[in-house]
Structures are given as C-alpha cells and as structure tokens.
Amino acid sequence: MTSLYTYLIIKFLSGHHMLYHVIHMLYHVIISYDNLKKQKTIILINKKFGQIRTL
C-alpha cells in the first residue's frame, strides 16, 4: 500500500516537474517574443525619426 502512495506521489511530482518545464518554456517564449516586438517597435520608431530627420 505504501509503495502505491509513493508511486503516486512520484508520478504527481514528475508530472508537476513536466508542467513546470512547459510553463518555464512558455514564459521564455513570451518574454523573447515581447522583446522581439519591442526591438521591432524601436527599429520602426528609429526609422520614422530617421525619415523625419532626412526630411
């Protein structure tokens, strides 16, 4: 009976470990995507200001 509980706990923990990894990965993807968007926005703003300057 104890081994079954231990097995379930280990299964539960490993499942949560997987979940943690997935969340961690998603977090990184979202962060890098956000940074990419910011960089693109900065590039666009720089281009616009560059155009204004050249005018």
HUMO-V320325 format. One record per residue. N is the residue number from 1. PHI is phi in degrees with one decimal (NA if undefined). BURIAL is I if it has 24 or more other ideal C-beta (glycine too) atoms within 12 Angstrom, else O. Layout:
n=N phi=PHI burial=BURIAL
n=N phi=PHI burial=BURIAL
This chain:
n=1 phi=NA burial=O
n=2 phi=-63.5 burial=O
n=3 phi=-62.6 burial=O
n=4 phi=-64.3 burial=O
n=5 phi=-62.9 burial=O
n=6 phi=-60.2 burial=O
n=7 phi=-59.5 burial=O
n=8 phi=-63.4 burial=O
n=9 phi=-63.4 burial=O
n=10 phi=-62.6 burial=O
n=11 phi=-61.1 burial=O
n=12 phi=-60.3 burial=O
n=13 phi=-66.0 burial=O
n=14 phi=-67.0 burial=O
n=15 phi=-62.6 burial=O
n=16 phi=-68.3 burial=O
n=17 phi=-63.9 burial=O
n=18 phi=-61.8 burial=O
n=19 phi=-58.5 burial=O
n=20 phi=-59.4 burial=O
n=21 phi=-63.5 burial=O
n=22 phi=-63.1 burial=O
n=23 phi=-62.7 burial=O
n=24 phi=-59.6 burial=O
n=25 phi=-63.1 burial=O
n=26 phi=-59.6 burial=O
n=27 phi=-57.4 burial=O
n=28 phi=-65.4 burial=O
n=29 phi=-62.3 burial=O
n=30 phi=-63.4 burial=O
n=31 phi=-60.8 burial=O
n=32 phi=-67.1 burial=O
n=33 phi=-65.2 burial=O
n=34 phi=-62.3 burial=O
n=35 phi=-63.1 burial=O
n=36 phi=-62.2 burial=O
n=37 phi=-62.5 burial=O
n=38 phi=-61.7 burial=O
n=39 phi=-60.8 burial=O
n=40 phi=-62.5 burial=O
n=41 phi=-61.8 burial=O
n=42 phi=-62.4 burial=O
n=43 phi=-61.9 burial=O
n=44 phi=-61.6 burial=O
n=45 phi=-62.0 burial=O
n=46 phi=-61.4 burial=O
n=47 phi=-62.8 burial=O
n=48 phi=-63.0 burial=O
n=49 phi=-66.8 burial=O
n=50 phi=-62.5 burial=O
n=51 phi=-64.5 burial=O
n=52 phi=-62.4 burial=O
n=53 phi=-64.1 burial=O
n=54 phi=-69.8 burial=O
n=55 phi=-71.5 burial=O
